[in-house]
Amino acid sequence: MKNQPPKLSAFKPKKAFLALAAMALLSALSSCGGSEKQTEGPGGAAVTVTPVIQKTIPQYVEYVAQTEAPVSVEIRARVEGFVQQIAFKEGSDVKEGDLLFVIDPKPYEEKLARTKGKVAEEEANYLRAHQDVERYRPLAKIKAIPLRDFDNALALEKNAEAAVEAAKADMRGAELDVGYCTIKAPASGRIGSTPVRVGSLVGKGEPTLLATISNTDQIWVSFGISEVEYLQFRKKRAEREAKQAAETQAAETQASQPQYKIEMLLADGTIHPHPGRVNFADRTIDPKTGTLRVRVEFPNPQNILKPGQFARIRVLLEEHPNALVVPVRSVQEIQGTYSVMIVGADNKVAFRPVKPGLKFGGAWVINEGVTAGEKVIVEGLQKVKEGMIVQAKEVPFPEETAKPETSP
């Protein structure tokens, strides 16, 4: 009984289970490997490439600014009274000298009449005093009258003369008040809305604002540039002037040519059709903000621009000719190191370290590492590595790179 062999039936289910598990694992590994090969395809991974292009790239800097009118005149009531007439349409164009408002002039006309009467009265008093002096003068010479009487007559004449001048001053003031009742446009431009209506009392205690006239044939835009940017502008301007002098250009031509191309980008993305020019730079840098205030003037012949609009001022610093450009998405960055993947004529992938420069809308200038015409991978970078054979589909360089990315 001790030498009886073990029963084999007890081990058969365990062995069968292990065999089935091994077959299932092999099947799973086989299916995974087949799926990977199917993704890559018979000729390697599918990627999208685009050529490295060579073009002139403009370098801009942008500033957020707000427009203002060079001429903006506030019309205020200079006398107290009731508005009798409003002679313009709100929002219309007016010319210098056009009638705008009439304030009831009757109280001031009555005052003017009284001052005119006072002038006549004082002139009569002066005439009588002057005649007394002239009558006393020969008598005083022969001492027919006391000298004191003649001196009194002279003093009365002086007082009467001063009274005439005071009365005339009051009359001129009354004439001004009557003139202030009729308000005319002091400048040509577009007049805004008015807060008053016919019958409104204005000028009581303060010069009431009646309307504002703005001339927008030219438009001003002010913004601040940093101290570093100011120094860069000065340096580039000096370099440009030196280059012009070396080319023996006339001084008049230098003065007429703008140092920088300045454009205005409106809220809807369009560019104002007329370039601007700097007409003012402040004398000092603001110590609180560290910026220098600069003002640019733009022609506005069709009055498209209105005061108070927000816009972006774009200044062309310089142009980089024959720059090599690739799409931004083709550049990989790892710990400050930049690289691209090149697909050669044999469809083999090559790793290429690069030195990028300026970044523009959807594109990047490459200073070192690529040549014009080479194909860089823009889609499928995660599937490739050095030396791999790929299926490359070439697409044109993205059109959006024509719009430069600007600095705020």
C-alpha positions in Angstrom: 0.0 0.0 0.0 2.9 2.4 0.7 4.4 2.0 -2.8 1.1 2.8 -4.6 1.6 5.7 -7.2 -0.4 8.9 -6.9 -3.6 9.3 -8.8 -3.1 11.4 -12.0 -6.7 12.6 -12.1 -5.9 15.0 -9.3 -3.4 17.0 -11.4 -5.1 17.1 -14.8 -7.4 20.1 -14.2 -4.6 22.3 -12.9 -2.4 21.6 -15.9 -5.3 22.2 -18.3 -5.9 25.6 -16.7 -2.3 26.7 -17.0 -2.2 25.6 -20.7 -5.3 27.6 -21.5 -3.9 30.7 -19.7 -0.7 30.5 -21.6 -2.6 30.3 -24.9 -4.7 33.3 -24.0 -1.7 35.4 -23.1 0.0 34.6 -26.4 -3.1 35.4 -28.3 -3.4 38.8 -26.5 0.3 39.7 -27.3 -0.2 38.6 -30.9 -3.2 40.9 -31.3 -1.5 43.9 -29.7 1.5 43.5 -32.0 -0.7 43.3 -35.0 -2.6 46.4 -34.0 0.6 48.5 -33.7 1.9 47.4 -37.1 -1.5 48.2 -38.7 -1.3 51.8 -37.3 2.2 52.4 -38.7 1.3 50.9 -42.1 3.6 49.1 -44.4 5.8 52.3 -45.1 6.1 53.6 -41.5 4.1 56.2 -39.4 2.0 58.7 -41.2 3.1 62.3 -40.6 2.4 65.8 -42.0 5.3 68.0 -43.2 5.7 71.5 -44.5 8.7 73.2 -46.1 10.9 75.8 -44.3 10.2 79.1 -46.1 12.4 82.1 -46.5 10.7 85.6 -46.4 11.0 89.1 -45.1 9.6 89.4 -41.6 8.5 92.7 -40.1 9.1 93.3 -36.4 6.3 95.3 -34.7 5.6 96.6 -31.3 2.0 97.5 -30.2 0.5 99.8 -27.6 -3.1 100.2 -26.4 -4.3 103.8 -26.7 -7.3 106.0 -26.9 -8.1 108.7 -29.5 -8.7 112.3 -28.7 -9.6 115.4 -30.7 -6.8 118.0 -31.3 -9.4 120.8 -31.1 -12.1 120.3 -28.4 -13.9 123.5 -27.3 -16.5 123.6 -24.5 -19.3 126.1 -25.0 -20.4 127.6 -21.7 -22.9 130.2 -20.7 -21.1 133.4 -19.5 -24.2 135.2 -18.4 -27.3 134.1 -16.4 -30.5 133.8 -18.2 -33.1 131.7 -20.0 -32.2 129.9 -23.2 -34.3 131.6 -25.9 -33.1 129.8 -29.0 -31.0 126.7 -30.0 -29.8 127.2 -33.6 -28.1 123.9 -34.4 -28.8 120.2 -34.7 -27.0 118.0 -32.2 -24.3 116.0 -33.8 -24.0 118.2 -36.9 -21.0 120.0 -38.4 -20.8 123.7 -37.6 -18.5 126.4 -38.9 -16.7 129.1 -37.0 -19.1 132.0 -36.4 -22.3 130.0 -36.8 -25.1 130.9 -34.3 -25.5 128.3 -31.6 -27.5 129.7 -28.7 -29.4 132.8 -27.8 -30.0 133.7 -24.1 -32.8 136.1 -23.4 -31.0 139.5 -23.8 -33.7 141.9 -22.4 -32.4 142.3 -18.9 -28.9 143.0 -20.3 -30.2 145.4 -22.9 -32.0 147.4 -20.2 -28.8 147.5 -18.2 -26.9 148.7 -21.2 -29.5 151.5 -21.7 -29.0 152.6 -18.1 -25.3 152.6 -18.4 -25.5 154.7 -21.6 -27.7 157.2 -19.7 -25.2 157.3 -16.9 -22.3 158.0 -19.3 -24.3 160.9 -20.8 -25.0 162.2 -17.3 -21.3 162.0 -16.3 -20.2 163.6 -19.5 -22.5 166.5 -18.8 -21.1 166.9 -15.3 -17.6 166.8 -16.7 -18.5 169.5 -19.3 -19.8 171.8 -16.6 -16.8 171.2 -14.4 -14.5 171.9 -17.4 -16.3 175.1 -18.2 -15.9 176.3 -14.6 -12.2 175.6 -14.8 -11.8 177.5 -18.1 -13.8 180.4 -16.6 -11.8 180.6 -13.4 -8.4 180.2 -15.1 -8.0 183.9 -16.4 -9.5 185.3 -13.1 -7.0 183.3 -11.1 -4.1 184.6 -13.2 -5.0 188.2 -12.3 -5.9 187.2 -8.7 -9.5 188.3 -9.2 -10.6 185.2 -7.3 -9.1 183.2 -4.5 -6.6 180.6 -5.8 -8.5 178.1 -3.6 -11.6 178.5 -5.7 -9.6 177.6 -8.8 -8.1 174.6 -7.2 -11.5 173.3 -6.2 -12.7 173.8 -9.8 -9.8 171.7 -11.0 -10.5 168.9 -8.5 -14.1 168.8 -9.5 -13.1 168.5 -13.2 -10.8 165.6 -12.4 -13.6 163.9 -10.4 -16.0 164.4 -13.3 -13.5 163.0 -15.8 -13.0 159.9 -13.6 -16.8 159.5 -13.3 -17.1 159.5 -17.1 -14.5 156.8 -17.4 -16.2 154.7 -14.7 -19.6 155.1 -16.5 -18.0 154.1 -19.8 -16.5 151.0 -18.2 -19.9 150.0 -16.9 -21.3 150.5 -20.4 -18.7 148.4 -22.0 -19.4 145.6 -19.4 -23.1 145.8 -20.2 -22.3 145.6 -23.9 -20.2 142.5 -23.3 -23.1 140.9 -21.4 -25.5 141.7 -24.3 -22.9 140.1 -26.6 -22.6 137.0 -24.4 -26.4 136.4 -24.9 -25.6 135.5 -28.5 -23.3 132.5 -28.6 -21.5 131.6 -31.8 -19.2 128.7 -32.7 -15.6 129.6 -31.8 -14.2 126.9 -34.1 -15.3 124.6 -36.9 -16.0 121.0 -36.2 -18.8 118.6 -35.0 -20.9 119.7 -32.1 -22.2 117.2 -29.6 -25.4 117.0 -27.6 -26.6 119.8 -25.4 -28.0 119.2 -21.9 -30.2 122.3 -22.1 -33.4 123.1 -23.9 -35.3 126.3 -24.8 -36.4 127.8 -21.6 -33.7 126.3 -19.4 -32.0 128.6 -16.9 -28.3 128.7 -17.5 -25.3 130.5 -16.0 -26.8 130.8 -12.5 -23.8 130.6 -10.1 -21.5 128.9 -12.6 -20.8 128.9 -16.4 -23.1 126.1 -17.5 -21.7 123.7 -20.1 -24.0 124.1 -23.2 -22.2 121.9 -25.8 -18.7 120.8 -27.0 -17.3 121.2 -30.5 -14.6 118.8 -31.7 -12.5 119.1 -34.8 -11.5 115.7 -36.0 -9.9 116.4 -39.4 -6.8 115.2 -37.5 -6.9 112.7 -34.6 -4.5 112.3 -31.8 -3.5 109.1 -29.9 -1.4 109.2 -26.8 0.3 106.2 -25.1 3.3 105.5 -22.9 6.5 103.7 -23.9 8.9 102.2 -21.4 12.3 103.6 -20.7 14.0 100.6 -22.4 11.8 101.0 -25.5 12.6 104.7 -25.7 16.3 104.0 -25.6 15.9 101.3 -28.3 13.9 103.8 -30.5 16.6 106.4 -30.1 19.4 103.9 -31.0 17.6 102.6 -34.1 16.8 106.2 -35.2 20.4 107.2 -34.9 21.5 104.1 -36.9 18.9 104.9 -39.6 20.0 108.6 -39.8 23.7 107.5 -40.0 22.8 105.2 -42.9 20.9 107.9 -44.7 23.8 110.3 -44.2 26.2 107.7 -45.7 24.0 107.4 -48.7 24.2 111.3 -49.1 20.4 111.8 -49.0 19.2 115.4 -48.9 18.3 116.9 -45.5 14.9 117.8 -46.7 14.2 114.3 -47.7 15.3 113.0 -44.4 13.0 115.4 -42.6 10.0 114.5 -44.7 10.4 110.7 -44.3 8.9 109.2 -41.1 11.5 107.4 -38.9 9.0 104.6 -38.2 5.9 103.3 -39.9 3.1 103.8 -37.5 -0.3 102.2 -38.0 -3.6 102.2 -36.1 -5.5 99.0 -35.7 -9.2 99.6 -35.0 -11.5 97.6 -32.8 -12.8 95.5 -35.7 -9.3 94.5 -36.7 -9.0 96.8 -39.7 -6.1 99.1 -40.2 -6.7 102.9 -40.5 -5.8 103.8 -44.2 -3.5 106.7 -43.2 -0.2 106.3 -41.4 0.6 108.4 -38.4 3.5 110.5 -37.3 4.8 111.5 -33.8 4.0 115.1 -33.1 4.9 115.2 -29.4 7.1 113.4 -26.9 7.0 114.5 -23.2 10.0 116.1 -21.7 10.4 113.6 -18.9 9.7 110.0 -18.0 7.0 109.5 -15.4 8.7 108.2 -12.3 5.5 106.5 -11.1 5.0 104.4 -14.3 8.5 104.5 -15.8 7.0 105.4 -19.2 7.4 108.3 -21.6 4.2 109.8 -23.0 4.2 110.0 -26.8 1.4 111.4 -29.0 0.8 110.4 -32.6 -1.3 112.3 -35.1 -3.3 110.5 -37.8 -5.1 112.2 -40.8 -8.9 111.7 -40.5 -10.4 113.2 -43.7 -13.6 111.1 -43.7 -14.1 111.5 -39.9 -14.0 107.7 -39.5 -12.2 108.1 -36.2 -14.0 109.6 -33.2 -12.6 110.9 -29.9 -12.7 108.3 -27.2 -12.1 105.2 -29.4 -9.8 102.5 -28.1 -7.3 101.3 -30.7 -3.9 99.7 -30.9 -0.9 101.6 -32.3 1.5 99.4 -34.2 5.0 100.6 -34.8 7.3 98.9 -37.4 10.7 98.7 -35.7 12.6 96.9 -38.5 12.4 94.2 -41.1 14.3 91.0 -41.2 15.0 90.0 -44.8 15.5 86.4 -45.9 14.4 85.0 -42.6 13.9 81.2 -42.3 10.4 80.5 -40.9 8.8 77.3 -39.6 5.4 76.7 -38.0 5.3 77.1 -34.2 3.9 73.6 -33.8 6.9 72.0 -35.5 9.2 73.2 -32.8 9.7 71.1 -29.6 11.1 72.5 -26.4 12.7 70.5 -23.6 14.3 72.2 -20.7 15.2 75.3 -22.8 16.5 73.3 -25.8 14.6 73.7 -29.1 14.5 71.1 -31.9 12.6 70.1 -35.0 12.2 66.8 -36.9 13.3 66.8 -40.5 12.1 64.3 -43.1 14.7 63.8 -45.8 14.3 62.7 -49.4 14.6 59.0 -48.3 11.6 59.6 -45.9 13.9 59.1 -42.9 13.4 61.2 -39.8 16.4 63.3 -38.6 16.6 65.1 -35.2 17.7 68.8 -35.7 18.5 71.2 -32.8 17.7 74.8 -33.7 18.1 78.3 -32.4 14.8 80.2 -32.7 14.4 83.9 -33.0 11.3 86.1 -33.3 7.9 84.4 -33.0 5.1 85.5 -35.2 1.4 84.6 -35.7 1.6 80.8 -35.9 5.3 80.8 -37.1 8.8 81.0 -35.7 11.9 82.5 -37.2 14.8 80.0 -36.9 18.2 81.6 -36.7 20.3 78.4 -36.9 19.7 74.7 -37.6 17.6 74.6 -40.8 17.8 75.6 -44.5 15.1 76.8 -46.9 13.1 74.0 -48.5 13.7 71.3 -45.8 10.6 69.5 -44.7 9.7 69.8 -41.0 7.1 67.6 -39.3 4.1 69.6 -38.1 1.8 66.6 -37.2 2.8 63.2 -35.8 5.8 64.3 -33.8 4.8 62.0 -30.9 5.0 58.9 -33.2 8.5 59.4 -34.6 12.1 59.2 -33.5 15.6 59.6 -35.0 16.2 57.3 -38.0 12.6 56.1 -38.4 11.1 55.7 -41.9 7.8 57.6 -42.3 5.0 58.3 -44.7 5.2 62.0 -45.2 2.2 64.1 -46.5 3.3 67.6 -47.5 1.0 70.6 -46.9 1.5 74.3 -47.8 3.0 76.6 -45.2 0.1 78.0 -43.0 -1.3 81.2 -44.3 -1.8 82.8 -40.9 1.9 83.4 -40.6 1.4 86.4 -43.0 0.1 88.2 -39.9 2.9 89.1 -37.6 2.6 88.5 -33.9 3.2 91.7 -32.1 4.3 92.6 -28.6 2.0 94.4 -26.2 
